[in-house]
């Protein structure tokens, strides 16, 4: 309902205790969590991820940010490949959550459930270190036949298929010293649509960390080049940086290509494309070369800084930074 906080008063007659519980309300898929960096030893992320509409990676990034180094996230969610779903499908019925007309809670429907492998790849890919993960049946068996078939699936079939068929998935993962990695696994996100996705957050982009938010059109997949993760631009590659402070210089780290760098921005108020600087480059293969391109005084802080690479034969890029 737009409230920033929910307050609940509870009294225990058994223990003679009064408690006031305060719940902060915000959009976990889009908002910055209202807590400082490195605040919590533990975040419980239980029975939530299956309700998220489009971007669990944002939510994981904020959980990672507010956790202390070494702090743990405990994540639980239903397992989409649970034995009960296989039985339901086998009987010709649908396993998707029905529409929840009349529900007072927007988003109460399960939008996406995960397999064991998908959830592991998502959490690991985002830079957490999983120290325990398992599937577990949290509900009692529905009769002897159900119990026998369920055990058959989980003790024998799972060994043959490497699948996991128990009802729920449980993960305990820790924040390490490594930075959060914005990874969008192809098993969960449609790769064709990701080529159009750009949500710049920083004045820098490093391949393997946050490039998915900043590299937009014209890029290949990440691969290791000359000892570093890099992506190769085609004839044209676009990068967007969020620069809230004045900028005079952009450094791009290249390998194996030649061409021209342009810096520019689109003024949202006028819609005009403003060219800010141009620099040629020639970066030999097998090594990394830093190339600087100026940003003139026409740049207005708060705009997105557009870095365009024109390289007729392509070029590898591992990092770009505005200063």
Backbone torsions as a table, in degrees:
resi	resn	phi	psi	omega
1	UNK	NA	11.1	179.8
2	UNK	90.4	-2.7	179.0
3	UNK	-67.4	141.8	177.0
4	UNK	-84.3	-16.5	-175.8
5	UNK	-152.2	143.3	170.7
6	UNK	-116.2	131.4	-179.5
7	UNK	-118.0	129.5	180.0
8	UNK	-126.1	129.0	176.8
9	UNK	-100.1	129.8	179.7
10	UNK	-133.6	142.9	-179.8
11	UNK	-127.0	134.0	176.6
12	UNK	-107.7	110.5	177.7
13	UNK	-68.6	-30.7	-178.6
14	UNK	-62.8	-44.1	-176.6
15	UNK	-105.1	-3.4	179.3
16	UNK	63.7	39.5	-176.0
17	UNK	-120.9	141.2	171.2
18	UNK	-107.9	138.8	176.4
19	UNK	-137.1	142.0	172.5
20	UNK	-110.8	119.7	179.4
21	UNK	-104.9	129.3	179.9
22	UNK	-116.1	129.0	-178.8
23	UNK	-117.8	119.9	174.4
24	UNK	-77.6	133.2	-177.7
25	UNK	-108.9	126.0	177.0
26	UNK	-162.0	167.4	-178.5
27	UNK	-87.6	105.8	-173.6
28	UNK	-71.3	-14.4	179.9
29	UNK	-87.9	-17.9	-173.8
30	UNK	-132.5	-29.9	-173.7
31	UNK	-84.9	155.7	165.5
32	UNK	-75.0	127.9	179.6
33	UNK	-60.3	140.8	-175.3
34	UNK	-79.5	48.6	-179.7
35	UNK	-139.3	152.0	-180.0
36	UNK	-72.8	163.0	173.7
37	UNK	-58.6	147.9	171.6
38	UNK	56.0	46.4	-176.6
39	UNK	-94.0	-40.3	-165.9
40	UNK	-112.5	145.2	171.1
41	UNK	-79.9	-27.2	-173.3
42	UNK	-147.5	135.5	171.3
43	UNK	-122.5	124.8	174.2
44	UNK	-93.4	117.4	-178.5
45	UNK	-117.8	71.3	-166.3
46	UNK	-110.6	126.3	176.5
47	UNK	56.5	40.6	-180.0
48	UNK	-121.8	-43.8	-170.3
49	UNK	-59.7	-29.7	-179.9
50	UNK	-71.6	-13.6	179.0
51	UNK	-94.0	-10.8	-174.7
52	UNK	-69.7	140.0	-170.1
53	UNK	-80.2	-40.8	-172.2
54	UNK	-146.2	-25.4	-168.7
55	UNK	-143.8	79.6	176.2
56	UNK	-67.0	-18.7	-179.1
57	UNK	-65.9	-38.7	175.8
58	UNK	-59.5	-45.1	-179.3
59	UNK	-62.1	-43.6	178.0
60	UNK	-63.6	-34.9	179.3
61	UNK	-64.9	-38.6	-179.9
62	UNK	-73.4	-37.5	174.3
63	UNK	-60.4	-45.0	178.6
64	UNK	-59.7	-42.7	-177.6
65	UNK	-64.0	-43.0	-174.1
66	UNK	-84.1	-11.9	175.2
67	UNK	-74.9	144.6	170.3
68	UNK	-72.3	153.9	173.5
69	UNK	-54.9	129.0	-175.7
70	UNK	86.3	-8.1	178.3
71	UNK	-69.0	159.5	-172.4
72	UNK	-114.2	145.1	167.4
73	UNK	-110.3	128.9	172.4
74	UNK	-107.8	118.7	-176.4
75	UNK	-117.4	131.0	173.5
76	UNK	-130.0	147.4	-179.7
77	UNK	-165.6	153.4	175.8
78	UNK	-63.3	148.2	178.7
79	UNK	-92.2	117.6	-175.9
80	UNK	-65.7	-25.8	-179.7
81	UNK	-95.7	24.1	179.1
82	UNK	-63.3	152.3	-177.3
83	UNK	-54.7	-39.4	-179.2
84	UNK	-60.5	-37.2	178.4
85	UNK	-69.5	-37.1	177.9
86	UNK	-63.8	-39.8	177.2
87	UNK	-64.9	-42.8	-179.9
88	UNK	-60.8	-46.2	177.8
89	UNK	-63.6	-40.8	179.9
90	UNK	-61.7	-24.4	178.7
91	UNK	-92.6	8.0	176.6
92	UNK	79.3	19.5	-179.9
93	UNK	-106.9	161.2	-175.9
94	UNK	-89.4	138.9	179.0
95	UNK	-95.9	-7.0	179.8
96	UNK	-68.7	146.0	178.7
97	UNK	-64.2	134.0	179.6
98	UNK	-69.8	161.3	175.4
99	UNK	-63.2	143.5	-175.8
100	UNK	-108.0	59.1	176.7
101	UNK	-63.0	136.1	179.2
102	UNK	90.3	-6.4	179.2
103	UNK	-73.6	136.6	177.5
104	UNK	-76.8	-7.2	-175.6
105	UNK	-109.1	108.2	173.8
106	UNK	-63.3	134.4	-179.7
107	UNK	83.7	13.4	-179.5
108	UNK	-72.5	-19.8	-179.7
109	UNK	-75.6	147.4	172.6
110	UNK	-72.2	117.1	179.7
111	UNK	-86.1	-35.3	178.6
112	UNK	-157.9	127.6	171.9
113	UNK	-103.3	161.2	-169.7
114	UNK	-121.5	151.8	167.2
115	UNK	-85.0	167.2	177.2
116	UNK	-56.4	-49.4	-176.5
117	UNK	-64.8	-39.6	179.6
118	UNK	-62.9	-45.9	-177.6
119	UNK	-66.9	-40.1	176.7
120	UNK	-61.1	-45.3	-178.5
121	UNK	-66.4	-37.3	179.3
122	UNK	-65.6	-49.4	-176.8
123	UNK	-68.3	-46.6	177.2
124	UNK	-62.7	-43.0	-177.0
125	UNK	-63.4	-27.3	179.9
126	UNK	-85.1	2.2	172.7
127	UNK	101.4	0.9	172.7
128	UNK	-77.2	157.8	174.8
129	UNK	-110.6	111.9	-179.1
130	UNK	-77.5	122.0	176.7
131	UNK	-106.5	-7.9	170.7
132	UNK	-161.8	135.5	176.5
133	UNK	-150.7	135.6	-179.9
134	UNK	-157.4	160.1	169.2
135	UNK	-101.2	149.7	-172.3
136	UNK	-153.6	139.2	175.1
137	UNK	-85.4	118.3	-178.1
138	UNK	-99.9	-8.1	-179.0
139	UNK	-114.3	151.4	178.9
140	UNK	-68.2	153.8	178.3
141	UNK	-67.2	149.3	-179.7
142	UNK	-97.9	72.1	178.2
143	UNK	94.5	169.2	-174.6
144	UNK	-65.5	-44.5	-178.1
145	UNK	-62.4	-43.4	178.4
146	UNK	-60.9	-42.5	-178.9
147	UNK	-64.6	-43.1	-178.9
148	UNK	-65.2	-48.3	-179.6
149	UNK	-64.5	-37.2	178.8
150	UNK	-63.4	-43.8	178.4
151	UNK	-66.9	-36.2	176.9
152	UNK	-60.9	-44.0	179.5
153	UNK	-64.4	-42.1	-172.0
154	UNK	-85.4	-21.2	-179.2
155	UNK	-99.8	-31.2	-176.5
156	UNK	-111.8	-56.9	-175.4
157	UNK	-61.6	-39.0	-179.5
158	UNK	-61.6	-31.7	178.0
159	UNK	-70.1	-33.9	-179.4
160	UNK	-78.1	-32.8	-173.5
161	UNK	-106.0	-12.5	-171.7
162	UNK	62.5	19.2	177.2
163	UNK	-86.1	170.2	178.5
164	UNK	-131.5	126.1	-168.0
165	UNK	-124.9	8.0	177.1
166	UNK	-79.7	168.2	-163.9
167	UNK	-70.1	-40.8	-171.8
168	UNK	-124.1	154.5	174.9
169	UNK	-109.7	134.4	179.6
170	UNK	-124.9	130.3	-179.2
171	UNK	-131.8	135.0	166.2
172	UNK	-120.7	118.8	-176.0
173	UNK	-131.8	151.0	-174.6
174	UNK	-118.5	151.1	172.5
175	UNK	-83.1	124.3	178.7
176	UNK	-100.8	-172.9	177.7
177	UNK	-74.2	-14.3	-179.6
178	UNK	-71.6	148.7	178.3
179	UNK	-69.6	158.6	174.2
180	UNK	-62.8	144.1	-179.4
181	UNK	-117.5	122.7	179.2
182	UNK	-81.8	93.4	-178.4
183	UNK	-117.2	135.0	179.7
184	UNK	-121.7	87.7	-175.1
185	UNK	-57.4	138.4	-178.3
186	UNK	-66.8	-19.5	176.4
187	UNK	-71.6	-15.0	-177.0
188	UNK	-116.6	-36.1	-177.1
189	UNK	-113.6	136.9	178.4
190	UNK	-69.8	114.1	-173.6
191	UNK	-62.4	-34.0	179.3
192	UNK	-61.8	-36.0	179.6
193	UNK	-76.5	-28.9	-179.3
194	UNK	-64.5	-23.4	178.1
195	UNK	-64.7	-19.3	179.3
196	UNK	-101.1	1.4	-174.1
197	UNK	-94.2	126.3	174.4
198	UNK	-147.5	122.8	177.6
199	UNK	-134.3	69.8	-174.1
200	UNK	-58.7	134.6	179.9
201	UNK	-120.2	-24.6	-168.9
202	UNK	-126.7	165.8	174.9
203	UNK	-89.2	15.4	177.8
204	UNK	-147.1	160.5	174.2
205	UNK	-142.2	127.9	-179.5
206	UNK	-123.7	125.4	-179.5
207	UNK	-64.2	131.1	-176.6
208	UNK	97.1	-11.7	177.4
209	UNK	-115.1	-72.2	-173.9
210	UNK	-126.8	15.9	-176.1
211	UNK	-62.5	-29.0	-179.1
212	UNK	-61.0	-25.1	180.0
213	UNK	-86.3	-20.3	-169.3
214	UNK	-115.4	-31.6	178.6
215	UNK	-84.3	126.1	-176.9
216	UNK	-109.8	-87.7	-173.5
217	UNK	-99.1	146.1	168.3
218	UNK	91.9	22.1	-173.7
219	UNK	-121.5	143.7	171.9
220	UNK	-84.0	-179.8	179.3
221	UNK	-73.1	159.3	177.6
222	UNK	-67.2	139.6	176.9
223	UNK	-153.4	164.6	-177.2
224	UNK	-89.0	126.8	-179.5
225	UNK	-133.7	125.1	177.1
226	UNK	48.9	42.4	174.6
227	UNK	84.5	2.1	-178.3
228	UNK	-135.3	152.8	173.0
229	UNK	-71.1	135.6	-177.9
230	UNK	-147.7	162.5	171.0
231	UNK	-125.0	144.9	-176.8
232	UNK	-102.2	127.8	175.0
233	UNK	-80.5	148.5	169.3
234	UNK	-78.1	-144.5	179.8
235	UNK	-65.8	-28.4	176.6
236	UNK	-138.6	134.3	175.6
237	UNK	-133.7	133.4	-177.3
238	UNK	-110.1	136.2	176.2
239	UNK	-130.6	138.7	177.5
240	UNK	-121.2	134.6	178.5
241	UNK	-121.2	144.7	175.0
242	UNK	-96.3	117.4	-174.9
243	UNK	-123.9	103.1	-179.4
244	UNK	-91.3	-4.2	178.2
245	UNK	-119.9	163.2	177.4
246	UNK	-56.9	142.9	-178.0
247	UNK	-129.2	136.4	177.8
248	UNK	-121.8	-13.1	-172.3
249	UNK	-152.1	141.7	171.6
250	UNK	-121.8	130.2	177.1
251	UNK	-108.0	124.7	177.3
252	UNK	-116.9	132.8	-179.0
253	UNK	-101.7	113.8	-171.4
254	UNK	-112.8	162.5	167.6
255	UNK	-155.6	136.2	169.9
256	UNK	68.1	52.3	176.4
257	UNK	180.0	166.9	179.9
258	UNK	-142.8	151.3	179.0
259	UNK	165.1	-136.1	-173.9
260	UNK	-142.4	142.5	173.7
261	UNK	-109.4	137.2	172.4
262	UNK	-120.7	141.1	168.3
263	UNK	-113.8	141.1	-176.3
264	UNK	-160.8	171.1	166.9
265	UNK	-149.5	156.5	175.8
266	UNK	-100.5	114.6	177.5
267	UNK	-70.7	118.1	-176.4
268	UNK	-63.8	-30.2	-177.5
269	UNK	-71.6	-39.8	-176.8
270	UNK	-104.6	-20.7	-176.9
271	UNK	78.0	4.6	-176.7
272	UNK	-80.3	141.9	174.6
273	UNK	-87.1	118.9	-174.2
274	UNK	-112.0	114.1	177.4
275	UNK	-78.7	129.4	-174.2
276	UNK	-110.3	-26.9	-179.2
277	UNK	-174.3	153.0	179.6
278	UNK	-138.9	135.3	178.5
279	UNK	-144.8	130.4	172.8
280	UNK	-76.9	157.9	176.4
281	UNK	-143.4	154.2	174.7
282	UNK	-147.1	104.1	-173.7
283	UNK	-114.4	115.4	179.8
284	UNK	-66.0	152.3	177.5
285	UNK	-72.8	154.5	175.8
286	UNK	86.6	-0.4	178.5
287	UNK	-149.5	169.3	-180.0
288	UNK	-111.6	134.4	-177.4
289	UNK	-123.6	126.4	174.7
290	UNK	-86.2	128.1	177.9
291	UNK	-122.0	131.1	-178.4
292	UNK	-103.0	135.9	175.6
293	UNK	-126.1	132.3	-176.4
294	UNK	-73.3	157.1	171.9
295	UNK	-125.6	115.0	-173.0
296	UNK	-79.3	-180.0	-172.3
297	UNK	-70.9	-5.6	177.9
298	UNK	-74.3	-14.0	179.6
299	UNK	-67.5	133.8	179.1
300	UNK	-109.5	115.1	178.7
301	UNK	-53.3	142.7	-176.1
302	UNK	102.9	-18.1	174.0
303	UNK	-84.9	158.8	170.4
304	UNK	-77.2	132.5	176.2
305	UNK	-89.9	121.8	-176.4
306	UNK	-98.4	119.5	176.9
307	UNK	-110.3	116.1	-178.7
308	UNK	-114.1	128.3	179.1
309	UNK	-106.2	124.9	175.2
310	UNK	-112.5	106.1	-177.4
311	UNK	-133.9	99.5	-173.6
312	UNK	-51.6	-37.6	-178.7
313	UNK	-101.6	8.5	-179.1
314	UNK	87.2	164.6	179.1
315	UNK	-160.9	146.9	177.0
316	UNK	-90.9	138.0	178.7
317	UNK	-130.7	133.2	177.7
318	UNK	-112.1	-20.2	-178.4
319	UNK	-162.4	153.3	173.9
320	UNK	-146.0	138.8	-175.6
321	UNK	-144.2	134.0	176.0
322	UNK	-101.6	137.2	179.1
323	UNK	-140.7	NA	NA
